[in-house]
């Protein structure tokens, strides 16, 4: 497979991202993965606050190194006119402008979408926000956990007694994915008719979309889905099962044919498939507690590896309940050569390739930048003299 930069579909595209935290950086990084030049605009005094979330990766934030490879860091204090002028010069050369500042902040700085697109009609602008630019929640602050709650995701996640947040930043990730795909669509349309676009991607709308099944189910059935921990709320068996060695296996069935095979080849109880109390998923769900006792009477006597072997031999879908350490050492990732070395300000790390793999090029896996690492070079490209750059630094505008 060729890793040559010219084969990457976004080679030649320049993205300027006034970004912080997770959602916008994730969208921008994926554009960089496909070959775009991504210039990350950060505050000189600390930069993106995600740099300080932790120090897990050789002194760098695990969040930051995940979200910010393939980028150049330009430091600008946009409260200063000289810095805003530099950013205007940069946007003149850009194809995409992304921002996820606090509500109204980008407009006050003079970089609102309407202003930019009036000057640059081919520009694709993307505003990432909590709730959108209009409506009663437009000015409300929004963080991942709060959006999980407001969108109803917490109400369907957790145990019957306790709602739980999803363990990764699902609202931010969903928003970054929708922003990324919308920007790609806007660039594709621009290739056809030459026009730019403005895209608005609220975090709340993204998680409402992802939570649509429970919302529709509740509205039209009159019953909210119950929280069921690691188990499926309406399919039995489908969930977590503990084994004799203390490890757990997830398994699931999709139809009555699989139920018969499961009873015979996994449980060793072929007669169970013919038992009129359990011969449909509806009946098994109604008798969930007694079903679980039957399953555990078998699984508590075998190891997780033995259970997985039985399930695989029977063609029953399953997965191990892996920890992050298990995933790091996962044989499937190793066999498919999914890891690449990426540089970062503290050294190097192993990073997983993006999931979408093309057959004629490999995604870019360029280093994670130090704060302001590329400031002088970018300003020089914009026509600033060495003296002018020095003046910007002295005034702390850059």
Protein Blocks (a to p, Z undefined) as FASTA:
>chain_A
ZZbfklpmkgoiacddddehjlmmmmmmmmmmnopacdddddfbhpaaklmmpcmngoia
fklmmmmghiacddddfkbmklmmmmmmmmmmpmbdcdfddehklmmnopafklmmmmmm
mbccddddfkojedjklmpccdfklmmmmnommmmgccfklccddfbdfklmmmmmmmmm
mmmmmmmmmmmnopacdddddfklmmmmmmmmmmmmmmmnopacddehjacfkbccdddd
ddfkopacddddfbfklmmmmmmmmnopaklmmpmklmcfklmmmmmmmmmmmmmmmmmm
pcfklmmmmmmmnopacdddddfklmmmpmklmmnopaccdddfklcadddddfbdcfkb
ccddddcddehklmmmmmmmnopafklmmmmmmnopZZ
